């Protein structure tokens, strides 16, 4: 499964875990992707979409 939203293109970013003693270790932040049925050109397809895009689609 790709870790990229098919609507906005949001993907994983990199940062650090910071311990109490201020030791920094590498980590990744991954988007909250959900498998959703999306209608594209009259056809329904299952795509991975981030939750922010799902919330925005429900508004409009």
C-alpha positions in Angstrom: 0.0 0.0 0.0 1.4 3.4 -0.9 1.5 5.9 1.9 0.2 8.8 -0.3 -3.3 10.3 -0.4 -4.7 10.0 -3.9 -6.5 13.4 -3.6 -4.1 15.9 -2.1 -0.8 13.9 -2.4 0.0 14.1 1.3 2.7 11.6 2.1 5.0 10.6 4.9 7.4 13.1 6.5 10.4 12.6 8.7 11.2 13.9 12.2 12.6 12.9 15.5 11.5 11.2 18.7 12.9 13.3 21.5 13.5 11.6 24.8 13.4 13.2 28.3 17.3 13.4 28.1 16.9 15.2 24.7 18.3 12.3 22.7 16.8 12.4 19.2 16.1 9.3 17.1 14.6 9.2 13.7 10.9 8.5 13.0 8.3 8.9 10.3 4.9 10.6 10.5 2.5 8.9 8.1 -0.9 10.3 7.0 -4.1 8.8 8.3 -5.2 7.0 5.1 -8.5 5.2 4.7 -9.7 3.1 1.8 -12.8 4.9 0.4 -15.0 4.3 -2.7 -14.5 7.3 -5.0 -16.5 8.1 -8.1 -14.1 9.0 -11.0 -15.6 9.6 -14.5 -18.8 7.7 -13.5 -16.9 4.7 -12.2 -16.5 3.8 -8.5 -12.9 3.0 -7.5 -11.4 2.1 -4.1 -8.6 4.6 -3.3 -6.6 5.6 -0.2 -7.7 9.1 0.9 -6.5 11.0 4.0 -9.1 11.8 6.6 -8.8 15.6 6.0 -9.9 15.1 2.4 -12.8 12.8 3.5 -14.0 15.5 5.9 -13.7 18.2 3.2 -15.6 16.1 0.7 -18.5 15.6 3.2 -18.9 19.4 3.6 -19.4 20.1 -0.1 
